[in-house]
Amino acid sequence: MNIFTNRAESERFAKQKFEQYDVDKSGYIEYGEFRQAVQDFLTLRGVDVSKIPAQDYEDGMKEYDTNNDQRLSAEEFSKFIDFMLEGLALKEEREEGSA
């Protein structure tokens, strides 16, 4: 499930988020930028990010860093965005179902 109605909308959103979190404009998402993105999305899901250990962020980065260069390309980051959007959609679905 995805909150966007088509792939083009999803890709456009991922590109916008990549540009937002690529704070240093290097063309990649480095660890600190990734950590901030994770924290922002998890906060939207109602998660207390202060209790998340650093190792969880590091493991998440490794999961999406498919070429092991310790940074995420736009393509790698878009897979993370897709995963986070699915989580947000499920949260909304659960909230609507319990209302």
VMD Tcl script that builds the backbone (N, CA, C; Angstrom):
set m [mol new atoms 297]
animate dup $m
set s [atomselect $m all]
$s set {name element resname resid chain x y z} {
  {N N MET 1 A 0.843 -1.182 0.000}
  {CA C MET 1 A 0.000 0.000 0.000}
  {C C MET 1 A 0.886 1.242 0.000}
  {N N ASN 2 A 0.431 2.250 -0.718}
  {CA C ASN 2 A 1.167 3.503 -0.795}
  {C C ASN 2 A 0.152 4.639 -0.774}
  {N N ILE 3 A 0.477 5.738 -0.121}
  {CA C ILE 3 A -0.484 6.829 -0.019}
  {C C ILE 3 A -0.608 7.608 -1.318}
  {N N PHE 4 A 0.277 7.365 -2.282}
  {CA C PHE 4 A 0.191 8.032 -3.571}
  {C C PHE 4 A -0.584 7.165 -4.549}
  {N N THR 5 A -1.278 7.824 -5.459}
  {CA C THR 5 A -2.115 7.087 -6.401}
  {C C THR 5 A -1.328 6.529 -7.574}
  {N N ASN 6 A -0.144 7.059 -7.829}
  {CA C ASN 6 A 0.660 6.500 -8.919}
  {C C ASN 6 A 2.147 6.634 -8.617}
  {N N ARG 7 A 2.916 5.910 -9.395}
  {CA C ARG 7 A 4.371 5.865 -9.179}
  {C C ARG 7 A 5.025 7.233 -9.387}
  {N N ALA 8 A 4.520 8.010 -10.331}
  {CA C ALA 8 A 5.110 9.322 -10.601}
  {C C ALA 8 A 5.014 10.235 -9.380}
  {N N GLU 9 A 3.878 10.209 -8.694}
  {CA C GLU 9 A 3.720 11.018 -7.480}
  {C C GLU 9 A 4.695 10.561 -6.406}
  {N N SER 10 A 4.821 9.265 -6.254}
  {CA C SER 10 A 5.728 8.697 -5.258}
  {C C SER 10 A 7.177 9.088 -5.559}
  {N N GLU 11 A 7.567 8.997 -6.814}
  {CA C GLU 11 A 8.934 9.360 -7.207}
  {C C GLU 11 A 9.198 10.848 -6.995}
  {N N ARG 12 A 8.205 11.662 -7.294}
  {CA C ARG 12 A 8.349 13.110 -7.093}
  {C C ARG 12 A 8.526 13.425 -5.603}
  {N N PHE 13 A 7.736 12.763 -4.767}
  {CA C PHE 13 A 7.852 12.966 -3.321}
  {C C PHE 13 A 9.229 12.517 -2.826}
  {N N ALA 14 A 9.697 11.355 -3.291}
  {CA C ALA 14 A 11.014 10.853 -2.882}
  {C C ALA 14 A 12.116 11.828 -3.287}
  {N N LYS 15 A 12.004 12.394 -4.481}
  {CA C LYS 15 A 12.996 13.371 -4.948}
  {C C LYS 15 A 12.986 14.606 -4.057}
  {N N GLN 16 A 11.793 15.082 -3.698}
  {CA C GLN 16 A 11.692 16.248 -2.817}
  {C C GLN 16 A 12.321 15.965 -1.455}
  {N N LYS 17 A 12.053 14.775 -0.914}
  {CA C LYS 17 A 12.613 14.414 0.389}
  {C C LYS 17 A 14.127 14.262 0.301}
  {N N PHE 18 A 14.620 13.701 -0.806}
  {CA C PHE 18 A 16.061 13.580 -0.985}
  {C C PHE 18 A 16.704 14.961 -0.944}
  {N N GLU 19 A 16.137 15.894 -1.685}
  {CA C GLU 19 A 16.682 17.259 -1.714}
  {C C GLU 19 A 16.592 17.918 -0.339}
  {N N GLN 20 A 15.518 17.655 0.383}
  {CA C GLN 20 A 15.350 18.222 1.726}
  {C C GLN 20 A 16.408 17.700 2.695}
  {N N TYR 21 A 16.662 16.399 2.665}
  {CA C TYR 21 A 17.579 15.809 3.644}
  {C C TYR 21 A 19.037 15.831 3.203}
  {N N ASP 22 A 19.305 16.091 1.941}
  {CA C ASP 22 A 20.690 16.245 1.476}
  {C C ASP 22 A 21.138 17.662 1.824}
  {N N VAL 23 A 21.285 17.893 3.110}
  {CA C VAL 23 A 21.536 19.234 3.641}
  {C C VAL 23 A 22.814 19.845 3.071}
  {N N ASP 24 A 23.856 19.032 2.933}
  {CA C ASP 24 A 25.123 19.569 2.432}
  {C C ASP 24 A 25.195 19.597 0.899}
  {N N LYS 25 A 24.113 19.171 0.242}
  {CA C LYS 25 A 24.001 19.185 -1.226}
  {C C LYS 25 A 25.128 18.414 -1.906}
  {N N SER 26 A 25.525 17.298 -1.283}
  {CA C SER 26 A 26.584 16.463 -1.844}
  {C C SER 26 A 26.075 15.537 -2.943}
  {N N GLY 27 A 24.764 15.410 -3.044}
  {CA C GLY 27 A 24.202 14.467 -3.997}
  {C C GLY 27 A 23.994 13.098 -3.384}
  {N N TYR 28 A 24.247 12.992 -2.073}
  {CA C TYR 28 A 24.069 11.747 -1.333}
  {C C TYR 28 A 23.490 12.050 0.041}
  {N N ILE 29 A 22.879 11.046 0.634}
  {CA C ILE 29 A 22.420 11.145 2.016}
  {C C ILE 29 A 23.442 10.422 2.881}
  {N N GLU 30 A 24.150 11.194 3.713}
  {CA C GLU 30 A 25.115 10.603 4.626}
  {C C GLU 30 A 24.409 10.220 5.928}
  {N N TYR 31 A 25.140 9.571 6.810}
  {CA C TYR 31 A 24.553 9.012 8.033}
  {C C TYR 31 A 23.736 10.029 8.838}
  {N N GLY 32 A 24.278 11.193 9.122}
  {CA C GLY 32 A 23.561 12.184 9.929}
  {C C GLY 32 A 22.271 12.631 9.262}
  {N N GLU 33 A 22.309 12.775 7.952}
  {CA C GLU 33 A 21.118 13.169 7.209}
  {C C GLU 33 A 20.073 12.041 7.227}
  {N N PHE 34 A 20.559 10.811 7.094}
  {CA C PHE 34 A 19.663 9.655 7.156}
  {C C PHE 34 A 19.015 9.564 8.535}
  {N N ARG 35 A 19.828 9.734 9.550}
  {CA C ARG 35 A 19.297 9.660 10.917}
  {C C ARG 35 A 18.186 10.693 11.133}
  {N N GLN 36 A 18.391 11.911 10.628}
  {CA C GLN 36 A 17.371 12.948 10.763}
  {C C GLN 36 A 16.092 12.566 10.018}
  {N N ALA 37 A 16.233 12.007 8.831}
  {CA C ALA 37 A 15.065 11.578 8.057}
  {C C ALA 37 A 14.295 10.494 8.800}
  {N N VAL 38 A 15.013 9.517 9.350}
  {CA C VAL 38 A 14.365 8.442 10.107}
  {C C VAL 38 A 13.626 9.029 11.307}
  {N N GLN 39 A 14.287 9.905 12.032}
  {CA C GLN 39 A 13.657 10.511 13.203}
  {C C GLN 39 A 12.399 11.279 12.826}
  {N N ASP 40 A 12.457 12.023 11.747}
  {CA C ASP 40 A 11.289 12.805 11.325}
  {C C ASP 40 A 10.119 11.895 10.957}
  {N N PHE 41 A 10.386 10.846 10.192}
  {CA C PHE 41 A 9.307 9.943 9.795}
  {C C PHE 41 A 8.755 9.162 10.984}
  {N N LEU 42 A 9.629 8.708 11.860}
  {CA C LEU 42 A 9.151 7.957 13.026}
  {C C LEU 42 A 8.348 8.847 13.965}
  {N N THR 43 A 8.735 10.099 14.076}
  {CA C THR 43 A 7.970 11.036 14.895}
  {C C THR 43 A 6.556 11.182 14.329}
  {N N LEU 44 A 6.437 11.229 13.007}
  {CA C LEU 44 A 5.115 11.283 12.375}
  {C C LEU 44 A 4.274 10.050 12.713}
  {N N ARG 45 A 4.952 8.933 12.939}
  {CA C ARG 45 A 4.257 7.689 13.282}
  {C C ARG 45 A 3.993 7.580 14.781}
  {N N GLY 46 A 4.410 8.599 15.541}
  {CA C GLY 46 A 4.146 8.601 16.974}
  {C C GLY 46 A 5.177 7.876 17.804}
  {N N VAL 47 A 6.359 7.647 17.251}
  {CA C VAL 47 A 7.421 6.929 17.952}
  {C C VAL 47 A 8.282 7.920 18.735}
  {N N ASP 48 A 8.623 7.544 19.969}
  {CA C ASP 48 A 9.540 8.346 20.783}
  {C C ASP 48 A 10.963 8.015 20.333}
  {N N VAL 49 A 11.521 8.857 19.485}
  {CA C VAL 49 A 12.830 8.567 18.895}
  {C C VAL 49 A 13.979 8.704 19.887}
  {N N SER 50 A 13.738 9.302 21.031}
  {CA C SER 50 A 14.806 9.455 22.018}
  {C C SER 50 A 15.249 8.109 22.583}
  {N N LYS 51 A 14.431 7.086 22.412}
  {CA C LYS 51 A 14.761 5.761 22.956}
  {C C LYS 51 A 15.374 4.825 21.922}
  {N N ILE 52 A 15.601 5.313 20.713}
  {CA C ILE 52 A 16.163 4.471 19.660}
  {C C ILE 52 A 17.687 4.490 19.760}
  {N N PRO 53 A 18.305 3.330 19.906}
  {CA C PRO 53 A 19.770 3.296 20.000}
  {C C PRO 53 A 20.436 3.618 18.657}
  {N N ALA 54 A 21.616 4.180 18.726}
  {CA C ALA 54 A 22.364 4.546 17.518}
  {C C ALA 54 A 22.546 3.358 16.590}
  {N N GLN 55 A 22.714 2.173 17.156}
  {CA C GLN 55 A 22.920 0.976 16.342}
  {C C GLN 55 A 21.750 0.725 15.392}
  {N N ASP 56 A 20.536 1.060 15.813}
  {CA C ASP 56 A 19.364 0.876 14.950}
  {C C ASP 56 A 19.451 1.778 13.716}
  {N N TYR 57 A 19.917 2.996 13.894}
  {CA C TYR 57 A 20.088 3.900 12.753}
  {C C TYR 57 A 21.184 3.375 11.828}
  {N N GLU 58 A 22.270 2.913 12.436}
  {CA C GLU 58 A 23.380 2.376 11.637}
  {C C GLU 58 A 22.932 1.155 10.843}
  {N N ASP 59 A 22.170 0.276 11.474}
  {CA C ASP 59 A 21.667 -0.915 10.783}
  {C C ASP 59 A 20.721 -0.524 9.651}
  {N N GLY 60 A 19.882 0.471 9.895}
  {CA C GLY 60 A 18.969 0.941 8.857}
  {C C GLY 60 A 19.718 1.509 7.665}
  {N N MET 61 A 20.745 2.271 7.947}
  {CA C MET 61 A 21.562 2.842 6.874}
  {C C MET 61 A 22.182 1.731 6.041}
  {N N LYS 62 A 22.727 0.726 6.715}
  {CA C LYS 62 A 23.349 -0.396 6.003}
  {C C LYS 62 A 22.340 -1.140 5.140}
  {N N GLU 63 A 21.115 -1.255 5.628}
  {CA C GLU 63 A 20.081 -1.975 4.878}
  {C C GLU 63 A 19.793 -1.313 3.533}
  {N N TYR 64 A 19.768 -0.001 3.501}
  {CA C TYR 64 A 19.452 0.710 2.268}
  {C C TYR 64 A 20.682 1.046 1.430}
  {N N ASP 65 A 21.862 0.976 2.031}
  {CA C ASP 65 A 23.117 1.269 1.329}
  {C C ASP 65 A 23.569 0.009 0.575}
  {N N THR 66 A 22.936 -0.236 -0.551}
  {CA C THR 66 A 23.147 -1.498 -1.260}
  {C C THR 66 A 24.538 -1.635 -1.870}
  {N N ASN 67 A 25.226 -0.537 -2.132}
  {CA C ASN 67 A 26.583 -0.643 -2.687}
  {C C ASN 67 A 27.673 -0.429 -1.632}
  {N N ASN 68 A 27.270 -0.330 -0.373}
  {CA C ASN 68 A 28.195 -0.256 0.772}
  {C C ASN 68 A 29.207 0.882 0.707}
  {N N ASP 69 A 28.752 2.063 0.242}
  {CA C ASP 69 A 29.673 3.203 0.213}
  {C C ASP 69 A 29.445 4.183 1.366}
  {N N GLN 70 A 28.678 3.766 2.371}
  {CA C GLN 70 A 28.368 4.552 3.561}
  {C C GLN 70 A 27.608 5.842 3.279}
  {N N ARG 71 A 26.865 5.840 2.201}
  {CA C ARG 71 A 25.986 6.956 1.864}
  {C C ARG 71 A 24.897 6.416 0.949}
  {N N LEU 72 A 23.787 7.159 0.872}
  {CA C LEU 72 A 22.668 6.705 0.053}
  {C C LEU 72 A 22.523 7.583 -1.179}
  {N N SER 73 A 22.446 6.928 -2.314}
  {CA C SER 73 A 22.133 7.640 -3.552}
  {C C SER 73 A 20.648 7.979 -3.541}
  {N N ALA 74 A 20.208 8.758 -4.497}
  {CA C ALA 74 A 18.787 9.085 -4.603}
  {C C ALA 74 A 17.956 7.813 -4.758}
  {N N GLU 75 A 18.458 6.866 -5.537}
  {CA C GLU 75 A 17.735 5.604 -5.746}
  {C C GLU 75 A 17.639 4.798 -4.447}
  {N N GLU 76 A 18.734 4.708 -3.720}
  {CA C GLU 76 A 18.719 3.975 -2.449}
  {C C GLU 76 A 17.781 4.660 -1.449}
  {N N PHE 77 A 17.859 5.983 -1.384}
  {CA C PHE 77 A 17.024 6.734 -0.448}
  {C C PHE 77 A 15.544 6.597 -0.798}
  {N N SER 78 A 15.225 6.504 -2.087}
  {CA C SER 78 A 13.820 6.374 -2.483}
  {C C SER 78 A 13.221 5.070 -1.968}
  {N N LYS 79 A 14.024 4.032 -1.824}
  {CA C LYS 79 A 13.527 2.765 -1.249}
  {C C LYS 79 A 13.186 2.950 0.233}
  {N N PHE 80 A 13.998 3.722 0.928}
  {CA C PHE 80 A 13.700 4.061 2.323}
  {C C PHE 80 A 12.401 4.862 2.405}
  {N N ILE 81 A 12.243 5.848 1.517}
  {CA C ILE 81 A 11.035 6.679 1.510}
  {C C ILE 81 A 9.806 5.812 1.246}
  {N N ASP 82 A 9.894 4.897 0.294}
  {CA C ASP 82 A 8.774 3.993 0.014}
  {C C ASP 82 A 8.387 3.210 1.263}
  {N N PHE 83 A 9.390 2.705 1.974}
  {CA C PHE 83 A 9.138 1.937 3.194}
  {C C PHE 83 A 8.451 2.810 4.251}
  {N N MET 84 A 8.936 4.029 4.430}
  {CA C MET 84 A 8.345 4.922 5.423}
  {C C MET 84 A 6.912 5.312 5.041}
  {N N LEU 85 A 6.664 5.537 3.768}
  {CA C LEU 85 A 5.311 5.885 3.326}
  {C C LEU 85 A 4.336 4.734 3.561}
  {N N GLU 86 A 4.799 3.526 3.338}
  {CA C GLU 86 A 3.951 2.366 3.619}
  {C C GLU 86 A 3.595 2.311 5.101}
  {N N GLY 87 A 4.564 2.597 5.950}
  {CA C GLY 87 A 4.314 2.618 7.389}
  {C C GLY 87 A 3.317 3.696 7.787}
  {N N LEU 88 A 3.436 4.871 7.180}
  {CA C LEU 88 A 2.490 5.951 7.471}
  {C C LEU 88 A 1.086 5.587 6.992}
  {N N ALA 89 A 0.997 4.954 5.832}
  {CA C ALA 89 A -0.312 4.553 5.301}
  {C C ALA 89 A -0.961 3.521 6.214}
  {N N LEU 90 A -0.177 2.577 6.720}
  {CA C LEU 90 A -0.720 1.573 7.635}
  {C C LEU 90 A -1.188 2.217 8.929}
  {N N LYS 91 A -0.436 3.197 9.422}
  {CA C LYS 91 A -0.829 3.903 10.646}
  {C C LYS 91 A -2.166 4.611 10.432}
  {N N GLU 92 A -2.311 5.285 9.297}
  {CA C GLU 92 A -3.560 5.976 8.991}
  {C C GLU 92 A -4.718 4.983 8.886}
  {N N GLU 93 A -4.464 3.841 8.253}
  {CA C GLU 93 A -5.491 2.815 8.103}
  {C C GLU 93 A -5.963 2.318 9.470}
  {N N ARG 94 A -5.014 2.057 10.356}
  {CA C ARG 94 A -5.366 1.582 11.705}
  {C C ARG 94 A -6.162 2.638 12.462}
  {N N GLU 95 A -5.753 3.889 12.342}
  {CA C GLU 95 A -6.445 4.970 13.040}
  {C C GLU 95 A -7.866 5.137 12.511}
  {N N GLU 96 A -8.037 5.013 11.199}
  {CA C GLU 96 A -9.380 5.125 10.623}
  {C C GLU 96 A -10.254 3.937 11.043}
  {N N GLY 97 A -9.654 2.771 11.139}
  {CA C GLY 97 A -10.389 1.578 11.527}
  {C C GLY 97 A -10.826 1.598 12.970}
  {N N SER 98 A -10.109 2.301 13.821}
  {CA C SER 98 A -10.463 2.350 15.236}
  {C C SER 98 A -11.342 3.545 15.582}
  {N N ALA 99 A -11.578 4.396 14.607}
  {CA C ALA 99 A -12.395 5.607 14.864}
  {C C ALA 99 A -13.873 5.300 14.786}
}
mol reanalyze $m
mol bondsrecalc $m
mol representation Tube
mol addrep $m
